[in-house]
Amino acid sequence: QEQLVESGGGLVQAGGSLRVSCAASGLTFTLYNLAWYRQTPGEQRELVAGITKDGVTNYADSVRGRFIISRDNDKNTVALQMNSLKPEDTAVYYCYARFAFGRQLTYWGQGTQVTVSS
């Protein structure tokens, strides 16, 4: 059974750093593009950062230069290193996987809360 499980969320002060990670199981990890999304109450889920199966990355303008997405194909994990955190980064962060070759196979993790205090 395919599963994405996030970990590493928590409470941090503004200006601090936090790393969230996502472990995948039940899928051929190297065939998936991966991403981190976030969502606050009453808002739509937004893309934070993505990384293709080949390691090409992209970032939302609001986090570029502060966040780094990475993947470890040996451990089937994708991580998001968040630096210089701001209160507006407070959200539930979700891991996302999408099959890279035509078939519409997508998976979401359950989310992990990140709270940045001012």
N, C-alpha and C positions, 0 to 999 in steps of 0.2 A: 504494500500500500504506500502510495506516494505521500510524503510528509515533509513539511518545512517547519522547523522549530527555532524560534528566536530566543536569544538570551542576551543579558548584559545591560538592559535598561536600568534606569534608576534616577536619582535626584543628584543634581550637580549645580554648583554656583555658576553664574554668568562668567564667561571667560575661561571656564574649565574645559576638560576633555572627557569624552566617554566613548567607549567602543561597544557597538552591538554586533552580534554575530548570528548567523543562521545556519543550521545544520540540515542538510537535505538527505532524505533516505527514500528508497524505492523507485528512484528514477536514474537514468543515465546522465549524470550531472554534466558531463562535457558537451552534451548536445543541447543545453539550455542556455538562453540568455537570462541574466539575473538582474534584479533591481531592488532598490529600497524605495518604498513609498511612506508617506506619513499622512496622518489625518487628525484634525482637531474637531471637537464637537460642533456640529452644525455646518461643517465644511466638507467639501469633496476631498477625496483622497488625491494627493498630489505626488508626482514623481520627484524623488530627491536625487537619486543617482542610479545609473545603470552600467552594466558591464556585459559585453557580448561573450559568446563562447570562446572567441579569439582574444579576449582581454581588452577590447576597445571600450573606453569609458566615456560617459557623458554625465553632466551635472546640471541641476537647476541653477539658475543665476544666483539665487539667494544663498546657495551653499558653496558655490565654486570658490576654490582657494582655501576653504575651511574644512571641508569633508573629503575623505578619500575612501573609495570603494575598492575592494580587492576580493579575489576569489582564490581558493586553494582547491585545485581539482583532485589532489591526492586525498584530502580530508573531506571533500564534498561540503565545503563551507564557503559562505560569502560573508564578508564583514564590512562594516561602515565605521571608519574612524572619524569621530566628530571632534573638531578642535574649535577654540574660540567661540564656544557656545553662547547663544543669546536666548533671552526669555522667549522670543518668538519661534525658537526651535522646539519648544514644548509641544509634544504630540505623541500619539501612538505610532510607532514605526513598524511597518510590515515588510516582510521579505516576500519577493515575487519571483516566480520562475516561469518562463515561456519557452516552449519547444521551438528550436531555431529553424526547423525545416518543414514549413507548410502546415502540418497538422495543428489544429487549434487546441493545444494542450497547455493549460495554465494552472498554476497552483499558488496559493497564498498561505503564509504563516498566520499564526493566531494573533500576532502583534505583541509589542513590548513597549511599555510606557517610558518615555523620556521626559523628565521635568527639569527645566532650567530656572533656577531662582535668581531674582535680581538683587 
